[in-house]
Amino acid sequence: MSWINKLLIAIMILTLTCSQVSAKKKYRLKFATMAPKAVGWSLQIRNIFMPAFEKATEGNISIKWYWGGLKGDDIDYIRLMKEGKLDGAALAGHGVTMICPEMTALGLPFLFRDFDEVDYVRKHMFKTFNELADKAGYKFLFWGDQDFNQIYTIQHPLQSINDFNGITITGWYNTPIEMLMVEKLHINLVPVRTMEINSILRQRKANAYIGPALWVVGCQLYTLFQYVTPLKMQYSPAALIITKKAWQKIPQKYHSRIQEMLSDKGLEFCKQARIDTKRALMAMDKYGLKTVNMSQDEIVTMKKLCQPIWTETTNKAFSESILKEIQRHIQTYRNQ
Protein backbone atom coordinates (compact mmCIF):
# COMPACT_ATOMS: atom_id res chain seq x y z
CA MET A 1 0.00 0.00 0.00
CA SER A 2 1.43 3.37 -1.03
CA TRP A 3 2.04 6.09 1.52
CA ILE A 4 -0.67 8.20 -0.16
CA ASN A 5 -3.29 5.50 0.39
CA LYS A 6 -2.14 5.10 3.99
CA LEU A 7 -2.46 8.85 4.51
CA LEU A 8 -5.97 8.93 3.03
CA ILE A 9 -7.07 6.04 5.25
CA ALA A 10 -5.62 7.78 8.30
CA ILE A 11 -7.48 11.00 7.42
CA MET A 12 -10.74 9.07 6.97
CA ILE A 13 -10.33 7.35 10.33
CA LEU A 14 -9.51 10.64 12.03
CA THR A 15 -12.51 12.37 10.41
CA LEU A 16 -14.84 9.54 11.43
CA THR A 17 -13.52 9.60 14.99
CA CYS A 18 -13.93 13.37 15.26
CA SER A 19 -17.46 13.25 13.90
CA GLN A 20 -18.36 10.55 16.41
CA VAL A 21 -16.92 12.60 19.27
CA SER A 22 -18.78 15.67 18.01
CA ALA A 23 -22.04 13.72 17.77
CA LYS A 24 -21.62 12.53 21.34
CA LYS A 25 -21.29 16.12 22.52
CA LYS A 26 -24.62 17.11 21.00
CA TYR A 27 -27.75 16.80 23.09
CA ARG A 28 -31.28 16.88 21.67
CA LEU A 29 -34.28 18.13 23.63
CA LYS A 30 -37.93 17.48 22.85
CA PHE A 31 -40.43 20.30 23.32
CA ALA A 32 -44.15 20.63 22.48
CA THR A 33 -46.70 23.42 22.14
CA MET A 34 -50.32 23.85 21.14
CA ALA A 35 -49.44 26.88 19.02
CA PRO A 36 -49.68 26.26 15.24
CA LYS A 37 -46.25 26.27 13.59
CA ALA A 38 -46.81 29.27 11.33
CA VAL A 39 -48.67 31.62 13.69
CA GLY A 40 -47.84 34.03 16.48
CA TRP A 41 -45.93 32.52 19.38
CA SER A 42 -44.50 29.73 17.24
CA LEU A 43 -43.07 32.26 14.81
CA GLN A 44 -41.36 34.08 17.66
CA ILE A 45 -40.02 30.80 19.05
CA ARG A 46 -38.57 29.99 15.63
CA ASN A 47 -37.37 33.49 14.71
CA ILE A 48 -36.21 34.89 18.05
CA PHE A 49 -35.72 32.12 20.61
CA MET A 50 -34.24 29.28 18.55
CA PRO A 51 -31.43 31.22 16.76
CA ALA A 52 -30.38 32.79 20.07
CA PHE A 53 -30.54 29.43 21.87
CA GLU A 54 -28.41 27.74 19.21
CA LYS A 55 -25.85 30.55 19.43
CA ALA A 56 -25.76 30.37 23.25
CA THR A 57 -25.14 26.61 23.15
CA GLU A 58 -22.71 26.77 20.20
CA GLY A 59 -25.02 24.54 18.19
CA ASN A 60 -24.44 21.61 20.53
CA ILE A 61 -27.97 21.58 21.98
CA SER A 62 -30.84 21.16 19.53
CA ILE A 63 -34.59 21.17 20.14
CA LYS A 64 -37.11 19.01 18.35
CA TRP A 65 -40.46 20.83 18.39
CA TYR A 66 -43.89 19.24 18.20
CA TRP A 67 -46.15 22.07 17.00
CA GLY A 68 -49.90 22.58 16.84
CA GLY A 69 -50.98 20.19 19.58
CA LEU A 70 -49.32 17.18 17.95
CA LYS A 71 -48.58 15.85 21.45
CA GLY A 72 -51.89 16.99 22.94
CA ASP A 73 -52.47 20.01 25.18
CA ASP A 74 -50.86 21.44 28.33
CA ILE A 75 -52.25 18.67 30.52
CA ASP A 76 -50.66 16.08 28.24
CA TYR A 77 -47.34 17.95 28.13
CA ILE A 78 -47.05 18.01 31.91
CA ARG A 79 -47.81 14.28 32.07
CA LEU A 80 -45.25 13.55 29.32
CA MET A 81 -42.61 15.63 31.10
CA LYS A 82 -43.21 13.70 34.31
CA GLU A 83 -42.82 10.47 32.36
CA GLY A 84 -39.58 11.71 30.78
CA LYS A 85 -41.03 11.66 27.27
CA LEU A 86 -40.77 15.43 26.85
CA ASP A 87 -38.01 17.73 28.08
CA GLY A 88 -39.98 20.95 27.96
CA ALA A 89 -42.96 22.81 26.56
CA ALA A 90 -44.36 26.20 25.62
CA LEU A 91 -47.40 26.40 27.89
CA ALA A 92 -50.54 28.51 27.80
CA GLY A 93 -52.15 29.97 30.92
CA HIS A 94 -53.67 26.75 32.23
CA GLY A 95 -50.41 24.85 31.98
CA VAL A 96 -48.46 27.67 33.63
CA THR A 97 -50.73 27.65 36.67
CA MET A 98 -50.49 23.86 36.90
CA ILE A 99 -46.70 24.13 37.07
CA CYS A 100 -46.78 27.11 39.42
CA PRO A 101 -50.19 27.49 41.14
CA GLU A 102 -49.17 30.80 42.73
CA MET A 103 -49.22 32.36 39.24
CA THR A 104 -53.00 31.89 39.31
CA ALA A 105 -53.08 35.27 41.05
CA LEU A 106 -51.99 36.91 37.79
CA GLY A 107 -55.40 36.00 36.33
CA LEU A 108 -57.51 37.88 38.87
CA PRO A 109 -60.15 39.96 37.04
CA PHE A 110 -59.06 43.52 36.27
CA LEU A 111 -55.75 43.13 38.13
CA PHE A 112 -53.68 44.72 35.34
CA ARG A 113 -54.55 47.75 33.24
CA ASP A 114 -52.10 47.04 30.43
CA PHE A 115 -48.98 45.15 29.36
CA ASP A 116 -46.66 47.80 30.80
CA GLU A 117 -47.82 46.80 34.27
CA VAL A 118 -47.39 43.13 33.39
CA ASP A 119 -43.82 43.80 32.23
CA TYR A 120 -42.98 45.58 35.47
CA VAL A 121 -44.32 42.72 37.59
CA ARG A 122 -42.52 40.18 35.39
CA LYS A 123 -39.23 42.00 35.85
CA HIS A 124 -39.53 41.94 39.63
CA MET A 125 -41.20 38.57 40.18
CA PHE A 126 -39.71 36.22 37.60
CA LYS A 127 -37.20 34.97 40.15
CA THR A 128 -39.95 34.33 42.72
CA PHE A 129 -42.07 32.26 40.35
CA ASN A 130 -39.04 30.44 38.96
CA GLU A 131 -38.05 29.35 42.46
CA LEU A 132 -41.58 28.04 43.05
CA ALA A 133 -41.48 26.13 39.76
CA ASP A 134 -38.09 24.73 40.74
CA LYS A 135 -39.65 23.08 43.78
CA ALA A 136 -42.06 21.28 41.45
CA GLY A 137 -39.20 20.01 39.26
CA TYR A 138 -39.26 22.61 36.47
CA LYS A 139 -37.38 25.69 35.34
CA PHE A 140 -38.88 28.72 33.63
CA LEU A 141 -36.79 29.50 30.60
CA PHE A 142 -39.10 32.36 29.76
CA TRP A 143 -42.30 33.93 31.10
CA GLY A 144 -44.30 35.38 28.23
CA ASP A 145 -47.91 36.39 27.62
CA GLN A 146 -50.83 34.44 26.31
CA ASP A 147 -52.82 37.69 26.11
CA PHE A 148 -55.48 39.82 27.69
CA ASN A 149 -58.18 37.40 26.55
CA GLN A 150 -60.90 38.74 24.29
CA ILE A 151 -64.53 37.59 24.20
CA TYR A 152 -65.82 36.26 20.86
CA THR A 153 -69.53 35.66 20.25
CA ILE A 154 -71.44 34.04 17.43
CA GLN A 155 -74.80 35.82 17.73
CA HIS A 156 -74.92 38.08 20.78
CA PRO A 157 -72.84 41.29 20.94
CA LEU A 158 -71.68 42.00 24.49
CA GLN A 159 -72.45 45.63 25.28
CA SER A 160 -73.69 45.33 28.86
CA ILE A 161 -73.55 43.08 31.90
CA ASN A 162 -77.00 41.75 31.08
CA ASP A 163 -75.77 40.47 27.70
CA PHE A 164 -73.72 37.78 29.44
CA ASN A 165 -76.97 36.01 30.33
CA GLY A 166 -77.50 34.97 26.74
CA ILE A 167 -74.18 33.28 26.06
CA THR A 168 -72.59 29.91 26.66
CA ILE A 169 -68.83 30.18 26.77
CA THR A 170 -66.11 27.64 26.08
CA GLY A 171 -62.36 28.15 26.18
CA TRP A 172 -62.05 29.23 29.78
CA TYR A 173 -60.25 27.03 32.26
CA ASN A 174 -62.10 25.10 34.92
CA THR A 175 -60.22 26.85 37.75
CA PRO A 176 -61.46 28.71 40.87
CA ILE A 177 -61.13 32.18 39.37
CA GLU A 178 -62.89 31.32 36.12
CA MET A 179 -65.66 29.40 37.90
CA LEU A 180 -66.33 32.33 40.20
CA MET A 181 -66.38 34.75 37.26
CA VAL A 182 -68.95 32.49 35.59
CA GLU A 183 -71.05 32.68 38.76
CA LYS A 184 -70.75 36.46 39.24
CA LEU A 185 -71.50 37.30 35.59
CA HIS A 186 -74.23 34.63 35.19
CA ILE A 187 -72.45 32.93 32.28
CA ASN A 188 -73.13 29.42 31.06
CA LEU A 189 -69.85 27.52 30.71
CA VAL A 190 -68.83 24.43 28.75
CA PRO A 191 -65.35 23.60 30.10
CA VAL A 192 -63.37 21.44 27.67
CA ARG A 193 -59.78 20.53 26.82
CA THR A 194 -58.16 23.07 24.53
CA MET A 195 -58.04 20.82 21.47
CA GLU A 196 -61.83 20.26 21.74
CA ILE A 197 -62.80 23.95 21.56
CA ASN A 198 -63.11 24.01 17.79
CA SER A 199 -65.47 21.04 17.74
CA ILE A 200 -67.65 22.39 20.58
CA LEU A 201 -68.15 25.72 18.80
CA ARG A 202 -68.86 24.16 15.41
CA GLN A 203 -71.45 21.88 16.99
CA ARG A 204 -73.05 24.97 18.61
CA LYS A 205 -72.73 23.47 22.08
CA ALA A 206 -71.33 26.89 22.96
CA ASN A 207 -71.85 30.23 21.24
CA ALA A 208 -68.96 32.21 22.69
CA TYR A 209 -65.25 31.86 23.39
CA ILE A 210 -62.83 33.62 25.70
CA GLY A 211 -59.20 33.49 24.65
CA PRO A 212 -56.32 35.07 22.72
CA ALA A 213 -56.60 36.52 19.22
CA LEU A 214 -53.65 34.51 17.93
CA TRP A 215 -55.37 31.26 18.81
CA VAL A 216 -58.60 32.39 17.13
CA VAL A 217 -56.71 33.19 13.93
CA GLY A 218 -54.33 30.24 14.05
CA CYS A 219 -57.17 27.72 14.46
CA GLN A 220 -59.46 29.63 12.05
CA LEU A 221 -62.13 30.04 14.71
CA TYR A 222 -62.78 33.58 13.51
CA THR A 223 -64.94 32.20 10.69
CA LEU A 224 -67.49 31.17 13.33
CA PHE A 225 -67.91 34.51 15.07
CA GLN A 226 -69.64 37.80 14.35
CA TYR A 227 -68.45 39.90 17.30
CA VAL A 228 -65.35 40.45 19.40
CA THR A 229 -65.23 42.37 22.69
CA PRO A 230 -61.58 43.39 23.39
CA LEU A 231 -62.06 43.84 27.12
CA LYS A 232 -58.97 43.70 29.35
CA MET A 233 -60.89 41.63 31.87
CA GLN A 234 -58.22 39.01 32.58
CA TYR A 235 -54.53 38.58 31.85
CA SER A 236 -53.24 35.12 31.04
CA PRO A 237 -49.53 34.21 31.14
CA ALA A 238 -47.60 31.84 28.92
CA ALA A 239 -44.23 30.24 29.58
CA LEU A 240 -41.42 28.25 28.04
CA ILE A 241 -40.34 25.64 30.59
CA ILE A 242 -37.87 22.81 30.86
CA THR A 243 -37.69 19.98 33.37
CA LYS A 244 -34.91 20.22 35.93
CA LYS A 245 -33.71 16.81 34.81
CA ALA A 246 -33.28 18.01 31.21
CA TRP A 247 -31.70 21.29 32.36
CA GLN A 248 -29.10 19.41 34.39
CA LYS A 249 -28.14 17.37 31.32
CA ILE A 250 -27.18 20.57 29.49
CA PRO A 251 -23.48 21.29 30.06
CA GLN A 252 -23.03 23.73 32.94
CA LYS A 253 -21.05 26.17 30.80
CA TYR A 254 -24.15 26.89 28.73
CA HIS A 255 -26.50 27.66 31.64
CA SER A 256 -25.47 31.27 32.15
CA ARG A 257 -25.34 31.86 28.39
CA ILE A 258 -28.89 30.59 27.96
CA GLN A 259 -30.14 32.72 30.84
CA GLU A 260 -28.43 35.83 29.50
CA MET A 261 -29.87 35.17 26.06
CA LEU A 262 -33.39 34.77 27.44
CA SER A 263 -33.07 37.93 29.49
CA ASP A 264 -31.93 39.81 26.40
CA LYS A 265 -34.52 38.37 24.01
CA GLY A 266 -37.49 38.10 26.38
CA LEU A 267 -38.89 41.59 25.97
CA GLU A 268 -38.33 41.44 22.21
CA PHE A 269 -40.33 38.22 22.15
CA CYS A 270 -43.24 39.78 24.06
CA LYS A 271 -43.29 42.96 21.98
CA GLN A 272 -43.35 41.04 18.71
CA ALA A 273 -46.11 38.75 19.98
CA ARG A 274 -48.18 41.81 20.88
CA ILE A 275 -47.66 43.22 17.41
CA ASP A 276 -48.86 39.91 16.02
CA THR A 277 -51.95 40.11 18.25
CA LYS A 278 -52.80 43.56 16.89
CA ARG A 279 -52.38 42.25 13.35
CA ALA A 280 -54.65 39.32 14.15
CA LEU A 281 -57.36 41.63 15.48
CA MET A 282 -57.01 43.85 12.40
CA ALA A 283 -57.26 40.82 10.12
CA MET A 284 -60.43 39.67 11.85
CA ASP A 285 -61.88 43.16 11.55
CA LYS A 286 -61.13 43.12 7.84
CA TYR A 287 -62.73 39.68 7.59
CA GLY A 288 -65.93 41.15 9.02
CA LEU A 289 -65.92 40.65 12.79
CA LYS A 290 -67.53 43.64 14.49
CA THR A 291 -65.69 45.11 17.49
CA VAL A 292 -68.00 45.78 20.43
CA ASN A 293 -66.70 48.10 23.14
CA MET A 294 -68.43 48.21 26.52
CA SER A 295 -69.03 51.60 28.10
CA GLN A 296 -66.95 52.69 31.07
CA ASP A 297 -70.02 52.53 33.31
CA GLU A 298 -70.58 48.89 32.36
CA ILE A 299 -66.91 48.09 32.96
CA VAL A 300 -67.07 49.70 36.42
CA THR A 301 -70.15 47.61 37.22
CA MET A 302 -68.36 44.48 36.05
CA LYS A 303 -65.34 45.28 38.21
CA LYS A 304 -67.58 45.62 41.28
CA LEU A 305 -69.21 42.26 40.55
CA CYS A 306 -65.83 40.56 40.15
CA GLN A 307 -64.03 42.20 43.09
CA PRO A 308 -65.14 39.59 45.67
CA ILE A 309 -63.30 36.95 43.63
CA TRP A 310 -60.04 38.40 44.93
CA THR A 311 -60.83 37.61 48.56
CA GLU A 312 -62.63 34.35 47.78
CA THR A 313 -59.57 32.86 46.04
CA THR A 314 -56.82 34.29 48.25
CA ASN A 315 -55.13 31.61 50.37
CA LYS A 316 -57.01 28.99 48.35
CA ALA A 317 -55.81 29.26 44.75
CA PHE A 318 -52.72 31.30 45.74
CA SER A 319 -51.18 32.81 48.86
CA GLU A 320 -51.98 36.24 50.22
CA SER A 321 -48.27 37.08 50.28
CA ILE A 322 -47.98 36.51 46.52
CA LEU A 323 -50.99 38.73 45.79
CA LYS A 324 -49.64 41.48 48.04
CA GLU A 325 -46.28 41.36 46.30
CA ILE A 326 -47.95 41.63 42.87
CA GLN A 327 -50.10 44.54 44.08
CA ARG A 328 -47.09 46.29 45.58
CA HIS A 329 -45.22 46.20 42.28
CA ILE A 330 -48.26 47.37 40.32
CA GLN A 331 -48.78 50.28 42.73
CA THR A 332 -45.10 51.21 42.51
CA TYR A 333 -45.36 51.30 38.73
CA ARG A 334 -48.52 53.42 38.83
CA ASN A 335 -46.95 55.86 41.28
CA GLN A 336 -44.02 56.32 38.92
C-alpha positions in Angstrom: 0.0 0.0 0.0 1.4 3.4 -1.0 2.0 6.1 1.5 -0.7 8.2 -0.2 -3.3 5.5 0.4 -2.1 5.1 4.0 -2.5 8.9 4.5 -6.0 8.9 3.0 -7.1 6.0 5.2 -5.6 7.8 8.3 -7.5 11.0 7.4 -10.7 9.1 7.0 -10.3 7.3 10.3 -9.5 10.6 12.0 -12.5 12.4 10.4 -14.8 9.5 11.4 -13.5 9.6 15.0 -13.9 13.4 15.3 -17.5 13.3 13.9 -18.4 10.5 16.4 -16.9 12.6 19.3 -18.8 15.7 18.0 -22.0 13.7 17.8 -21.6 12.5 21.3 -21.3 16.1 22.5 -24.6 17.1 21.0 -27.8 16.8 23.1 -31.3 16.9 21.7 -34.3 18.1 23.6 -37.9 17.5 22.8 -40.4 20.3 23.3 -44.1 20.6 22.5 -46.7 23.4 22.1 -50.3 23.8 21.1 -49.4 26.9 19.0 -49.7 26.3 15.2 -46.3 26.3 13.6 -46.8 29.3 11.3 -48.7 31.6 13.7 -47.8 34.0 16.5 -45.9 32.5 19.4 -44.5 29.7 17.2 -43.1 32.3 14.8 -41.4 34.1 17.7 -40.0 30.8 19.1 -38.6 30.0 15.6 -37.4 33.5 14.7 -36.2 34.9 18.0 -35.7 32.1 20.6 -34.2 29.3 18.6 -31.4 31.2 16.8 -30.4 32.8 20.1 -30.5 29.4 21.9 -28.4 27.7 19.2 -25.9 30.5 19.4 -25.8 30.4 23.2 -25.1 26.6 23.1 -22.7 26.8 20.2 -25.0 24.5 18.2 -24.4 21.6 20.5 -28.0 21.6 22.0 -30.8 21.2 19.5 -34.6 21.2 20.1 -37.1 19.0 18.3 -40.5 20.8 18.4 -43.9 19.2 18.2 -46.1 22.1 17.0 -49.9 22.6 16.8 -51.0 20.2 19.6 -49.3 17.2 18.0 -48.6 15.9 21.4 -51.9 17.0 22.9 -52.5 20.0 25.2 -50.9 21.4 28.3 -52.3 18.7 30.5 -50.7 16.1 28.2 -47.3 18.0 28.1 -47.1 18.0 31.9 -47.8 14.3 32.1 -45.3 13.5 29.3 -42.6 15.6 31.1 -43.2 13.7 34.3 -42.8 10.5 32.4 -39.6 11.7 30.8 -41.0 11.7 27.3 -40.8 15.4 26.9 -38.0 17.7 28.1 -40.0 20.9 28.0 -43.0 22.8 26.6 -44.4 26.2 25.6 -47.4 26.4 27.9 -50.5 28.5 27.8 -52.2 30.0 30.9 -53.7 26.8 32.2 -50.4 24.9 32.0 -48.5 27.7 33.6 -50.7 27.6 36.7 -50.5 23.9 36.9 -46.7 24.1 37.1 -46.8 27.1 39.4 -50.2 27.5 41.1 -49.2 30.8 42.7 -49.2 32.4 39.2 -53.0 31.9 39.3 -53.1 35.3 41.1 -52.0 36.9 37.8 -55.4 36.0 36.3 -57.5 37.9 38.9 -60.2 40.0 37.0 -59.1 43.5 36.3 -55.7 43.1 38.1 -53.7 44.7 35.3 -54.5 47.8 33.2 -52.1 47.0 30.4 -49.0 45.1 29.4 -46.7 47.8 30.8 -47.8 46.8 34.3 -47.4 43.1 33.4 -43.8 43.8 32.2 -43.0 45.6 35.5 -44.3 42.7 37.6 -42.5 40.2 35.4 -39.2 42.0 35.8 -39.5 41.9 39.6 -41.2 38.6 40.2 -39.7 36.2 37.6 -37.2 35.0 40.2 -39.9 34.3 42.7 -42.1 32.3 40.4 -39.0 30.4 39.0 -38.0 29.4 42.5 -41.6 28.0 43.1 -41.5 26.1 39.8 -38.1 24.7 40.7 -39.6 23.1 43.8 -42.1 21.3 41.4 -39.2 20.0 39.3 -39.3 22.6 36.5 -37.4 25.7 35.3 -38.9 28.7 33.6 -36.8 29.5 30.6 -39.1 32.4 29.8 -42.3 33.9 31.1 -44.3 35.4 28.2 -47.9 36.4 27.6 -50.8 34.4 26.3 -52.8 37.7 26.1 -55.5 39.8 27.7 -58.2 37.4 26.6 -60.9 38.7 24.3 -64.5 37.6 24.2 -65.8 36.3 20.9 -69.5 35.7 20.2 -71.4 34.0 17.4 -74.8 35.8 17.7 -74.9 38.1 20.8 -72.8 41.3 20.9 -71.7 42.0 24.5 -72.4 45.6 25.3 -73.7 45.3 28.9 -73.5 43.1 31.9 -77.0 41.8 31.1 -75.8 40.5 27.7 -73.7 37.8 29.4 -77.0 36.0 30.3 -77.5 35.0 26.7 -74.2 33.3 26.1 -72.6 29.9 26.7 -68.8 30.2 26.8 -66.1 27.6 26.1 -62.4 28.2 26.2 -62.1 29.2 29.8 -60.2 27.0 32.3 -62.1 25.1 34.9 -60.2 26.8 37.7 -61.5 28.7 40.9 -61.1 32.2 39.4 -62.9 31.3 36.1 -65.7 29.4 37.9 -66.3 32.3 40.2 -66.4 34.7 37.3 -68.9 32.5 35.6 -71.0 32.7 38.8 -70.8 36.5 39.2 -71.5 37.3 35.6 -74.2 34.6 35.2 -72.5 32.9 32.3 -73.1 29.4 31.1 -69.9 27.5 30.7 -68.8 24.4 28.8 -65.3 23.6 30.1 -63.4 21.4 27.7 -59.8 20.5 26.8 -58.2 23.1 24.5 -58.0 20.8 21.5 -61.8 20.3 21.7 -62.8 24.0 21.6 -63.1 24.0 17.8 -65.5 21.0 17.7 -67.7 22.4 20.6 -68.2 25.7 18.8 -68.9 24.2 15.4 -71.5 21.9 17.0 -73.1 25.0 18.6 -72.7 23.5 22.1 -71.3 26.9 23.0 -71.9 30.2 21.2 -69.0 32.2 22.7 -65.3 31.9 23.4 -62.8 33.6 25.7 -59.2 33.5 24.7 -56.3 35.1 22.7 -56.6 36.5 19.2 -53.6 34.5 17.9 -55.4 31.3 18.8 -58.6 32.4 17.1 -56.7 33.2 13.9 -54.3 30.2 14.1 -57.2 27.7 14.5 -59.5 29.6 12.1 -62.1 30.0 14.7 -62.8 33.6 13.5 -64.9 32.2 10.7 -67.5 31.2 13.3 -67.9 34.5 15.1 -69.6 37.8 14.4 -68.5 39.9 17.3 -65.4 40.5 19.4 -65.2 42.4 22.7 -61.6 43.4 23.4 -62.1 43.8 27.1 -59.0 43.7 29.3 -60.9 41.6 31.9 -58.2 39.0 32.6 -54.5 38.6 31.9 -53.2 35.1 31.0 -49.5 34.2 31.1 -47.6 31.8 28.9 -44.2 30.2 29.6 -41.4 28.2 28.0 -40.3 25.6 30.6 -37.9 22.8 30.9 -37.7 20.0 33.4 -34.9 20.2 35.9 -33.7 16.8 34.8 -33.3 18.0 31.2 -31.7 21.3 32.4 -29.1 19.4 34.4 -28.1 17.4 31.3 -27.2 20.6 29.5 -23.5 21.3 30.1 -23.0 23.7 32.9 -21.1 26.2 30.8 -24.2 26.9 28.7 -26.5 27.7 31.6 -25.5 31.3 32.2 -25.3 31.9 28.4 -28.9 30.6 28.0 -30.1 32.7 30.8 -28.4 35.8 29.5 -29.9 35.2 26.1 -33.4 34.8 27.4 -33.1 37.9 29.5 -31.9 39.8 26.4 -34.5 38.4 24.0 -37.5 38.1 26.4 -38.9 41.6 26.0 -38.3 41.4 22.2 -40.3 38.2 22.1 -43.2 39.8 24.1 -43.3 43.0 22.0 -43.4 41.0 18.7 -46.1 38.8 20.0 -48.2 41.8 20.9 -47.7 43.2 17.4 -48.9 39.9 16.0 -51.9 40.1 18.2 -52.8 43.6 16.9 -52.4 42.3 13.4 -54.6 39.3 14.2 -57.4 41.6 15.5 -57.0 43.9 12.4 -57.3 40.8 10.1 -60.4 39.7 11.9 -61.9 43.2 11.6 -61.1 43.1 7.8 -62.7 39.7 7.6 -65.9 41.1 9.0 -65.9 40.7 12.8 -67.5 43.6 14.5 -65.7 45.1 17.5 -68.0 45.8 20.4 -66.7 48.1 23.1 -68.4 48.2 26.5 -69.0 51.6 28.1 -66.9 52.7 31.1 -70.0 52.5 33.3 -70.6 48.9 32.4 -66.9 48.1 33.0 -67.1 49.7 36.4 -70.1 47.6 37.2 -68.4 44.5 36.0 -65.3 45.3 38.2 -67.6 45.6 41.3 -69.2 42.3 40.5 -65.8 40.6 40.2 -64.0 42.2 43.1 -65.1 39.6 45.7 -63.3 36.9 43.6 -60.0 38.4 44.9 -60.8 37.6 48.6 -62.6 34.4 47.8 -59.6 32.9 46.0 -56.8 34.3 48.2 -55.1 31.6 50.4 -57.0 29.0 48.3 -55.8 29.3 44.8 -52.7 31.3 45.7 -51.2 32.8 48.9 -52.0 36.2 50.2 -48.3 37.1 50.3 -48.0 36.5 46.5 -51.0 38.7 45.8 -49.6 41.5 48.0 -46.3 41.4 46.3 -47.9 41.6 42.9 -50.1 44.5 44.1 -47.1 46.3 45.6 -45.2 46.2 42.3 -48.3 47.4 40.3 -48.8 50.3 42.7 -45.1 51.2 42.5 -45.4 51.3 38.7 -48.5 53.4 38.8 -46.9 55.9 41.3 -44.0 56.3 38.9 
